[in-house]
Amino acid sequence: MAELVLEAACKRGWIDRGGRATDPMRGMRFGDGAPEYVGFLAEVLGSPEVEALRGDPQLLEAVTAVCGPGMAPIGADVCRITFPGEAHGTPAHQDGWYCKAPGLWIAWIPLVDCSRELGALEVAAPKPELADHDATGLIDVPDRGWRTMNCVPGDVLLFSGLTPHRSLPNRSADRPRLSLDLRFALEAP
Ligand SMILES: O=C(O)CCC(=O)C(=O)O
């Protein structure tokens, strides 16, 4: 999977063949709907590899064990590439604010070794309900209780649509952070 994403980024000139961010991409963060990022997402998320991962029996078993029965992939997925030198990570938010699927859970999957330096994900305790968001995310960002961890390809972090989460900025010298977030929700009865 990482190879597929690296190739998609490499052919767009975002990274070199050694997997390092190219100079123009340092500090870069794509805005929502940036055409070059939309094209990248269409290529990666429409690939047979990502489709196979959505239905991977081991992943579905883990999702069912954690989230309960009746969960299915909903295809509302993102492949993230964050570049070294970006000033901020992903702002704190709850996915349920944006994605109204019932019983929403997210499987966050690192595609490279992902340390705090590279911009690991942080999660806080799930809230009982959705909190107000503005254009950048949660308005009342918890000031304590954030947890993070180093993770590696093969790990999966599962969190619910009510879980506040954010990412740390990528402070590495030249490495992009690559990850997938796949969404699951209750199947219609
Ligand atoms: O990977 C990130 O930086 C953010 C992930 C995220 O917001 C999500 O999975 O909903």
The ligand as a Tripos MOL2 file, in Angstrom:
@<TRIPOS>MOLECULE
LIG
   10     9     1     0     0
SMALL
NO_CHARGES

@<TRIPOS>ATOM
      1 O1         -4.2170   11.8930    9.9000 O.co2     1 LIG1
      2 C1         -4.5170   13.0260   10.2340 C.2       1 LIG1
      3 O2         -3.7380   13.9650   10.2410 O.co2     1 LIG1
      4 C2         -5.9260   13.3280   10.6560 C.3       1 LIG1
      5 C3         -6.8160   12.1420   10.5850 C.3       1 LIG1
      6 C4         -8.2290   12.4930   10.7740 C.2       1 LIG1
      7 O3         -8.5950   13.6010   11.0300 O.2       1 LIG1
      8 C5         -9.2250   11.4420   10.6530 C.2       1 LIG1
      9 O4         -8.8680   10.2830   10.4560 O.co2     1 LIG1
     10 O5        -10.4210   11.7700   10.7580 O.co2     1 LIG1
@<TRIPOS>BOND
     1     1     2 2
     2     2     3 1
     3     2     4 1
     4     4     5 1
     5     5     6 1
     6     6     7 2
     7     6     8 1
     8     8     9 2
     9     8    10 1
@<TRIPOS>SUBSTRUCTURE
     1 LIG1         1 GROUP 0 **** ****
